[in-house]
């Protein structure tokens, strides 16, 4: 599972054998969340979360939005299509 971004100690992962739509998994000691990317321009949207506080999710969403072009490019490199 390639880590494509790190956010304050959290790993942002795109699974090679995953399904569409384009999305990322955010993993940390306190939980996991999945955000749909809405490529190519975003904004990322929370799909599900386990263990993260709302404030954490808002910070994660902001960081993903700032990196949306790179994340969509990584998804396209791994999966070909959004």
N, C-alpha and C positions, 0 to 999 in steps of 0.2 A: 504494500500500500504506500504509494508515494505521498510524502508530505510536500505540499505545494506552497505552504505559507505557515508562518508561526505568528501567533498573536498573544503576547504576554504569557508565554509558556504553554499556550494551547497549540495543538497541531491541527492544521486544516488539511484534509485528506480527500483525494479523489480516487475511488476504487477503480482499478482497471477493468473489472468485469461487471461494472454497475450499469444501470438502466438510465434512460432519459426520463424526464428533462434534466438538463445540466444542473448539477447540484454538488455541494461539498458537505463533508462530515467534519464537524469541529469536535475534537476530543481533548478532554482534560481530566484531571484527577477527580473533579467534582461532578462531571457529567459529560453528556454528548448532545450535540444538536445537529440538525440537518437544515441547510438553507438552500432553496432553489435559487439559481443565479439569475434567471431571466436574461440570458445572453442574447445579444452581445453587450447591451448597455445597462443591464440591471433594472431596478435595484434588487438586491438579494431579499428573499422573503423567507421567514422562518416557517419550516414545515413541521418540525417536531423537536422537542427538547426534553431531556431528562437530567435533572440535578442542577441546572444553571438558574441563577436568580435573574429576574427581569432586567436589572441594571447591567448584569454581565451580558445578556443577550443583546441589549441595545448597543453596548460597546463592540461586541463581535460584529453585529450588522454594519456598524459604521466602518469598521476596519475592512470588512469584506467589500463594502461599497467603494472604498478608496482603492481597492485592488481588483475591481471587477474585470477590467480589460485583461489583466494577466491571468486571472482565474479562468475566464472564458477561453483564452488561448490555450491554457493547460488542458482544459476539458476537451477542446478540439484536437489537440495533439494526441491525447489518449484515446478518445472515442470517435473522432472524425466529425460528428454531427452534434448539434445542441439538443 
